[in-house]
Amino acid sequence: MSSNIIDMNGIIKRFYIGTPNELQVLNGIDLHVKNGEFISIVGQSGSGKSTLMNIIGALDRPTEGEYVLNGRLISSMNDNELSAIRNREIGFVFQTFNLVPRSTALMNVELPMLYAGLPAKERLRRSIGLLELVGVDDRLKHKPNELSGGQKQRVAIARAMANDPAIILADEPTGALDTTTGRMVMDLFHKLHREKGMTIVLITHNPELAQETQRIITLSDGNIIDEERLEYMKGAESDRCLRQNKGA
């Protein structure tokens, strides 16, 4: 059995198929990510980074090629099957937080578990535990407009962890945050990787953030043009930074 949690082979993605405007955005991507690995995917605008992210996140299907996530063949699934994969196997963290405005932090974290059919008592227990893990357990009943940007992103990370996903897919997670708060969010990812063994795929245009991961995949014009393995420091300062920045 493969030790990889992500196996992509020959991934091609075309848009406007069969029209004069047909466009090939990914040109046969091979990407393999080990269980528990923390990688980053970087590339300029138009490199195919967002398209690849959408396929990794089961938001879209490849035109050709095979994608296996956590032992399941994603590339041939129908819409309902993809929806179930997104809910159970993938935790999303976006630049824009995507929290439900009228719901408390606690309710936002509970939401994926509600869709997954978990009992109310279990949802409550897990939600409180996850909000404690990310350092916002003192904001359980606060709505998004009562939270700072860093607090919103920490709630979003707790929500991403709700159903114990196979991977966390983080798309520019510090892009809307100031430098100090962004540092705290990255320290939190290191904490999750170190303590929970999470597989994390970070999509970023920031080379400094990419340097903090175990491996950097560089895309250009729909091709992987470089792969750099790094000496990885597992965020030894993360707990201290979380405590210092709890109000961020």
Order of alpha helices (4+ residues) and beta strands (2+ residues): beta-beta-beta-alpha-beta-beta-alpha-beta-alpha-alpha-alpha-beta-alpha-beta-alpha-beta-beta-alpha
